[in-house]
Amino acid sequence: MFHRKPLEERIAERQAKLPPLKEGKHFEHGPAKFVFVALLTAVAAMHLVGLAIVMHFT
């Protein structure tokens, strides 16, 4: 369409240009990393707030 290569070919060419990934130094999906870190932080904050409330009322 419009004289462009198919999406699959463009993706394959872009990935072929990337350097090899280092073991343990990458996260496959950026938004998933953001959601994971945000949820982890939220859970830790909720635990700290809950602990502070329990300690205040005992």
C-alpha angles and dihedrals in degrees: 000000000000090000094292129134117255116273093249092057093048091050092048092051092048092050092048089058093055119097117246114277119249116238111260094002102093141060115211098219121035099200090048089054090051093050092046094051092044093051092045090052093046093051092048091049092049090051092051093048091047091050092049091050093049092048092049095054098044 
